[in-house]
Amino acid sequence: MKAEIVTIGDEILIGQITDTNSGWIAHELNNIGISVIQMTSIGDEHNKIINALNEASGRADVIITTGGLGPTKDDITKLAFCDFFKTPLIFDNESYANIERIFAERGYIMSETNRKQAEVPACCQPLLNINGTAPGMCFHKNGKIYFSLPGVPFEMKGLMTSHVIPMLRPLSNNVIIHKTILTNGVGESFLADKIKDWEENLPSGFKLAYLPQPGIVRLRLSAVGKSRESIQLEMDEQVRNLYSLVSEYIFGEDDDALEVIVGKLLNQLHLSLSTAESCTGGYVAHLITSVAGSSAYFKGSVVSYDNDVKISTLGVKNETINTYGAVSRETVIEMAEGVKRSLKTDCSIAISGIAGPDGGTPEKPVGTVWVAISTPFEKTIAKKFLFGDNRERNIRRSALAALDLLRKRLLLFQ
Amino acid sequence: MKAEIVTIGDEILIGQITDTNSGWIAHELNNIGISVIQMTSIGDEHNKIINALNEASGRADVIITTGGLGPTKDDITKLAFCDFFKTPLIFDNESYANIERIFAERGYIMSETNRKQAEVPACCQPLLNINGTAPGMCFHKNGKIYFSLPGVPFEMKGLMTSHVIPMLRPLSNNVIIHKTILTNGVGESFLADKIKDWEENLPSGFKLAYLPQPGIVRLRLSAVGKSRESIQLEMDEQVRNLYSLVSEYIFGEDDDALEVIVGKLLNQLHLSLSTAESCTGGYVAHLITSVAGSSAYFKGSVVSYDNDVKISTLGVKNETINTYGAVSRETVIEMAEGVKRSLKTDCSIAISGIAGPDGGTPEKPVGTVWVAISTPFEKTIAKKFLFGDNRERNIRRSALAALDLLRKRLLLFQ
């Protein structure tokens, strides 16, 4: 079963935004054994949409379009679909009720323009979009299936997960399974050297991909077969072998996020957490509180960007900063113990470093970061990291390193 | 003059990497007045490449392909071009000298596989790639121009800048200019209603696009003309008219970020800032500190996720929380004043809300957010917002709403 993805919107063609939707959709389709054979981006133009639909349906069984479903004049996808399927627009009550609900929740007044979003091509099956006002649409013609989804990634993903994938899964006759192993703190080429022999001897139908992100390398192992049973056992075996080679760098699997794993550990151990952040500027607290339910273990954070705040709010000693500097083992340990005391928590994370681009010295270059972890089980520990000279990546890598260090300490006492 | 971009490589189609090349190329072509009418991604397959070249040359004057020029056996773009142009591969001495130079510089031994990279289709003009071993290629046929570039972004960009743009610039007879206006706090359809008449009466060659993101709608006005002079004045005039209609929602232009604009205002006014965050969990502090140089005005933040921290560290009164609740005008004002006092800053932002998914009540549903702004110029103000029920978006929208509210108050006293 083959699919094509058509992205509709001038903003892609002028290079204003990067199309991340197509890659995400391709990944989801791959997961259920459907290959994507082409991705196409076109502008908000009637004839271009018709042509793209014609060409795509000549090659693929499934055609998924995104974009052009907004309430404004430049959003013309619905009319193009009407023309392609020779069908009029009709008013859909269920879609209208959804739009009403969204406006009521946000306390906005609905306009005539919004009412029009409830109109859909007569021959389509509207797909309820709980995250937005534009309904998704599904069409069938000559054995091909067409989906039209909004371009807003959040809405597109909701519809893919709730409607498109459940509709397509039973139609696919191949199974692709993936297992992703998440590592922190080592580079791609280091891992590649460590697992070289294993990778070269993978059975046929198995494929490894390295997916690096700042601070994290994901190793994705994929296997293709006629049934899940035929490949799952071999997959489990290969993953066990991979663990035996690089277990010390692995922090999770698949969609595990470090902040979720740490939260689960804290919950299990009935421990509370606070953070004291300098160079990460609240990013660790943000990651932790991005997890629903984090208020069960997270009490708060002191972002001590200024040294005065380290002293007044965290109780770091003036002389510690004067003697060792704000980016030092001594300061970061006092920060960790200070926030733990002040916010009355069992555990704490403290981070102080030089995110850049300025502030580096020969002894402490940009990218120097100290992390301290305090738990009820042992003396506060501290560790120094050297990251690169990119501010955004330093912040991200520091936060991940700190969360992973807390995870490792908690595991010792689980 | 119209262009199409064809990306060749399986890694895009399985969603493993995002195609950022096409957007970059489109942006460069736009700058010299060439519109991109379609982008296509296909796999490393001979027939797919031939088909894509046939289709693209039926629509566009310029066809740029990237990818498939590497030394390994899955890189088949060159052979496909030979087939498409009915021409054999020949050995190119200049390309070979470049490969030799690169291997010598890196201290590697050249293999037979690398030697083959110096072979190019006989009818092409090879383009010297100083950043890599694969030469770029230019072809002319039936009045159309074809470029084949490597997929490595760094090499592709080098060839675009040194060869492709200089070759195409004299052939283009159009100029395209863009202006993007950034709005916060109102929806796409609300804006569309407000500017309906203006939009409908835009001069010919002008086009408006709505580009929504969580909490932000970007309005991009594009104009095509024969020369920059002929359209720039009209563009300025149209942008002024747009401002007069929706100025209260506009916070910036083009690539402006709210956190950068707020930082500039604070610097200008010589004011320092702190934040007290509950539901945003440090995200406002993270946005502010993502800006290099923010330590000049940002002192720190207290993330008071737990009510005890609101009381002990921010000095919010116990009875305020008991009487009005943690998510209330009264509490958020005490938070703002508390953090300002405690961190000794001129200004502060405080946020308390229900990010969800749990914690909502009939009176205070998920998405209810109170923001307070304290400055030296006036009494602390507070404003209530109602966002939707998605945690991630609520956090983002709350943070943007708070930054925009601070921006508006500062502007009054600039």
Interface residues (C-beta under 8 A of the other chain):
Chain A: G9 D10 E11 I12 L13 I14 G15 Q16 I17 T18 D19 T20 S22 G23 W24 I25 A26 H27 E28 N30 S35 V36 I37 Q38 M39 T40 S41 I42 G43 D44 K48 A52 E55 G70 P71 T72 K73 D74 I102 E105 R106 G107 Y108 S111 T113 N114 N131 T133 V152 F154 A209 L211 R220 T275 E277 T280 G281 G282 Y283 V284 A285 H286 I288 T289 S290 A292 G293 S294 S295 F298 K299 G300 S301 V302 V303 S304 Y305 D306 D308 V309 S312 T313 S342 L343 K344 A355 G356 P357 D358 R391 E392 I395
Chain B: I12 L13 I14 G15 Q16 I17 T18 D19 T20 S22 G23 W24 I25 A26 H27 E28 N30 S35 V36 I37 Q38 M39 T40 S41 I42 G43 K48 A52 E55 I176 H178 T180 G187 E188 S189 F190 A192 D193 E199 K207 L208 A209 Y210 L211 P212 P214 R220 S222 T275 E277 T280 G281 G282 Y283 V284 A285 H286 I288 T289 S290 A292 G293 S294 S295 F298 K299 G300 S301 V302 V303 S304 Y305 D306 D308 V309 S312 T313 S342 L343 K344 A355 G356 P357 D358 P365 G367 L386 F387 G388 D389 N390 R391 E392 R393 I395
